Amino acid sequence: MSVENQRLRRAKKSRSKMAELNVTRLTVFRSNSNIYAQIIDGNDNKIIATASTLEADVKKKFKSKSRSNVDAAVEIGKRIAEKAVKAGVKTVAFDRSGYKYHGRIKALADAARENGLTF
């Protein structure tokens, strides 16, 4: 079984529990060059807010090689929390998409907590 399949298997397990509880979730995806976050409504699976290192403001702030480091993850966590609070969402479940809670994922989660989200 490949590493990607193992990650997706872990993600499927946690997402099924979140779907069962109908909770709004903060979903994170990381690639080698960027990091993405979305707030997804638990009832009808609509995207409420998004943030990524591909946004123009973030691209200007970080060079291409530094858009996938911990500093960029902190910025994305801050931006997604601000957008979620503006949309009226304060409580979410953290969907780490099967990634370990370490490094960029942990930095994004901590920044989101510091800026108004609870999970």
BELWO-V880593 format. One record per pair of residues at least 6 apart in sequence whose ideal C-beta (glycine too) atoms are under 7 Angstrom apart, sorted by sequence separation. I is the first residue (numbers start at 0). GAP is how many residues later the second one is. If there is no record, write none. Layout:
# BELWO-V880593
I|GAP ; I|GAP
This chain:
# BELWO-V880593
65|6 ; 98|6 ; 17|7 ; 28|7 ; 39|7 ; 40|7 ; 39|8 ; 27|9 ; 37|9 ; 38|9 ; 52|9 ; 95|9 ; 26|10 ; 38|10 ; 61|10 ; 25|11 ; 26|11 ; 37|12 ; 25|13 ; 26|13 ; 36|14 ; 52|14 ; 60|14 ; 23|15 ; 24|15 ; 93|15 ; 23|16 ; 35|16 ; 23|17 ; 24|17 ; 34|17 ; 57|17 ; 23|18 ; 33|18 ; 34|18 ; 22|19 ; 33|19 ; 52|19 ; 21|20 ; 33|20 ; 21|21 ; 52|23 ; 17|24 ; 51|24 ; 50|25 ; 91|25 ; 93|25 ; 89|26 ; 92|26 ; 89|27 ; 90|27 ; 91|27 ; 50|28 ; 89|28 ; 90|28 ; 50|29 ; 76|30 ; 48|31 ; 72|31 ; 76|31 ; 80|31 ; 84|31 ; 50|32 ; 75|32 ; 76|32 ; 79|32 ; 33|33 ; 34|33 ; 69|33 ; 73|33 ; 76|33 ; 77|33 ; 81|33 ; 83|33 ; 32|34 ; 33|34 ; 48|34 ; 69|34 ; 72|34 ; 76|34 ; 80|34 ; 32|35 ; 48|35 ; 72|35 ; 76|35 ; 80|35 ; 31|36 ; 47|36 ; 80|36 ; 34|37 ; 69|37 ; 73|37 ; 77|37 ; 34|38 ; 48|38 ; 36|39 ; 47|39 ; 34|41 ; 38|41 ; 47|41 ; 36|43 ; 38|45 ; 38|50 ; 38|53 ; 25|54 ; 23|65 ; 25|66 ; 24|67 ; 27|67 ; 23|68 ; 24|68 ; 25|68 ; 26|68 ; 27|68 ; 28|68 ; 25|69 ; 27|69 ; 29|69 ; 34|69 ; 22|70 ; 24|70 ; 26|70 ; 36|71 ; 34|73 ; 29|74 ; 17|75 ; 29|75 ; 17|77 ; 27|77 ; 14|80 ; 27|80 ; 13|81 ; 10|86 ; 25|86 ; 10|87 ; 9|88 ; 7|90 ; 6|91 ; 25|91 ; 6|92 ; 25|93
